[in-house]
Amino acid sequence: MSALANARPIVRHIRSTHEFDRLMRKHSQTTGLPVIVDFYSDGCGPCRMIAPIFKKLAQEVGGKAVFVKVDTNALYELSSRYGVRSLPTFKFFLGGRKVHEFSGAGEQQLRHFTQDIIQKAEWENVMLPMENLLSYYGKQDASKTPTDVEKVYTKCVDQVKDENPAKLCVGAVARNLAKSLKKKYGSAPEFEKRFLPEEPSANEQSGDDKKAGGAGGSKKTNNKGNSDQPNLHLATKEQLLAELENRLDAERDAQVEDEEDDNAEFDHGWTPSPFPERVTIIGGGPAGLSAAIYAARAGLKPVVVAPPLGGQLQGKGVDVENYPGLFNVTGPAVVSLMRQQAIAYGATFEADVVVGIDVSERPLKVKTNSSVIETHSIIVATGAESNWLNVKGEYELRGGGVSSCATCDGHIYRGKHVLVVGGGDTAMEDALVLARTSESVTVIHRRDTFRASKILAQRVAEHPSISIKWNTVVAEILGKPLSLGTSDGDNVDLDAPAEKVVTGAVLKDIYTGEETTIDADAVFVAIGHTPTTSFLEGIVEFNPKHAGYVLTQGTSTKTSVPGIFACGDVADSIYRQAITSAGSGAAAALDAERWLSEEGLGNEESDFEAELLAELLENDGRRGADEYNVYEEAGGRVSGMKESTGAEL
Ligand SMILES: Cc1cc2nc3c(=O)[nH]c(=O)nc-3n(C[C@H](O)[C@H](O)[C@H](O)COP(=O)(O)OP(=O)(O)OC[C@H]3O[C@@H](n4cnc5c(N)ncnc54)[C@H](O)[C@@H]3O)c2cc1C
């Protein structure tokens, strides 16, 4: 392993999509190293389990591969570009192409695919220069003219699938060509290495600046005759930009090496304690995280239970423009900021789904797939999910024109043609909102009358920009791919599924079955929301007027069960916005804090510690401190502890 390979950061944390693309381009074009990507989330248990193994493996293989981590919460767009649906997901890239992938914390698979891609990279690290091919044919088949040889060479170049700006005969294609020639003539032409290990610079040799080469700097492209160091005075704009990128990379790598322990991001995971929690918050969207910030700042050390991916804003790749104080921030980034703020004040996270709540005795119990959390109070903030049509094209075009929130995304389609699907109040409101800015709105409804209130339905029917298609359903949503080219003209084909945008829909008449196509730039699905409340069935009262929504008392967030509060979309069938959810999350934390203090449920853990300390100091005079046994001494003070722990003492 070269000195420089040793200098590479063990695992690099990617901070932006641009950084990721740059890194992929660099290793595809100048080092030939495989890139192994861990898509993780800081709240996911299996991600936590595999993280040290990933780091160890990176150390073991040294400079033969580049190991990077992508936080799916912070880089949601990048994760969805690669179709990450569960965590952790590992993807293995070579030459910008995805070669392997798997999800889950499987050490064996991780090791197997890592070894495999390293071998593949080494096998493909060959180049067949034109001059070698000419001299080969000169010896083997003198009848071939230089033009014939050039044709063979060009065919090889054309078949190379990786990015190949220098138009070289390289990799597996060069190997296959050599194999065919060997079969025909009995011997193969001579290869050269495509990527060469880079010589450590003077600084690196002296150890002055080990980081200068940065990630993947252990190899360089085999460009015969080119000087390694560009003369910046004579360089073209492209060379200067390339040099700038190299330096940025080196700088970034140097920063990574200075970063603290890789596992620091997992430090805020929830761990069971002998005492019940004071507040457990179910849900990690704006409502739950706002409640967590307030509860944490009140010293309640809340636990937030939520799966690593989820919440409505995670699906909003464009900016959230109506949250006061936030500019140029996408939905996932807003959630990530809220989460960081909650962590900063001491909230902990259990990355799981709540499957049930036990209210038969106090403390209450929150059950997930992998844990039981005993808690004095609960804040439910599990949001509401939009109902979808489940037709072809709908899922992959979400974010590309398919939306369930006209208030949120309508302005993007200013001056465009849009469809609204539905016949209830929400569909009518959406159509009226969109008609203010869009060129035309077509409402698609499966019946011949609207279910919506009369006044709204009438306004829609009379609006000059709105037309209605009765007895009609959407059979398919149509789209076209968007090119993934970057603004500087680079086209990075990273084997990513192309982003798509809506171009129209196929409509079907429910009586005749006749299908027609309609052009449109967006489809707004307004067929209702389903609050995520199945785990609360039979426990709290639901809103009799809005099925599935948790009923709260008056203007408070109290539910029918003392100690259980509800906030955000799960209890709000009307406003359903990030700002209103965050506001009610704050209210829920304040309500819970007041309820805990009215019930006299203080901080049992610190009370217990204070009592023990007092006894310890008292006992210090009687016997040696090293004889002290906490468990012996806990005797009369187990009432605040969990039943299980109390029984053990
Ligand atoms: C595409 C789209 C775009 C939007 N754009 C905007 C916008 O621009 N501005 C705006 O103000 N609003 C917007 N909204 C609405 C906004 O996202 C919601 O009003 C807001 O997110 C509601 O917050 P919440 O915390 O109540 O619920 P959610 O954000 O839905 O969060 C619910 C949380 O609960 C978790 N959860 C669910 N079930 C369980 C369970 N059983 N156990 C544990 N956890 C669970 C979820 O994983 C998630 O973390 C948009 C909505 C959509 C769908």
The ligand as an ORCA input file, in Angstrom:
! r2SCAN-3c Opt
* xyz 0 1
  C     -45.545     16.273     -0.923
  C     -45.861     17.146      0.254
  C     -45.393     18.444      0.264
  C     -45.652     19.255      1.350
  N     -45.163     20.539      1.355
  C     -45.414     21.356      2.391
  C     -44.945     22.690      2.396
  O     -44.302     23.137      1.461
  N     -45.211     23.450      3.491
  C     -45.942     22.986      4.551
  O     -46.127     23.707      5.508
  N     -46.426     21.726      4.561
  C     -46.197     20.912      3.505
  N     -46.706     19.633      3.492
  C     -47.501     19.182      4.634
  C     -46.569     18.847      5.794
  O     -45.555     17.992      5.337
  C     -47.314     18.178      6.922
  O     -48.375     19.005      7.335
  C     -46.399     17.944      8.112
  O     -45.284     17.190      7.747
  C     -47.134     17.218      9.222
  O     -46.229     17.008     10.249
  P     -46.446     15.850     11.312
  O     -45.250     15.872     12.175
  O     -47.773     15.990     11.943
  O     -46.504     14.504     10.463
  P     -45.460     13.866      9.463
  O     -44.566     14.874      8.882
  O     -46.241     13.030      8.531
  O     -44.589     12.927     10.400
  C     -45.108     11.749     10.949
  C     -43.988     11.003     11.640
  O     -44.511      9.902     12.350
  C     -43.784      8.734     12.019
  N     -44.647      7.586     12.228
  C     -45.775      7.238     11.573
  N     -46.275      6.107     12.107
  C     -45.449      5.742     13.108
  C     -45.426      4.659     14.035
  N     -46.385      3.724     14.077
  N     -44.407      4.591     14.929
  C     -43.441      5.523     14.929
  N     -43.420      6.583     14.088
  C     -44.405      6.677     13.188
  C     -43.365      8.979     10.575
  O     -42.302      8.134     10.214
  C     -42.963     10.435     10.681
  O     -41.687     10.542     11.252
  C     -46.446     18.783      2.430
  C     -46.910     17.466      2.428
  C     -46.630     16.660      1.350
  C     -47.135     15.226      1.349
*
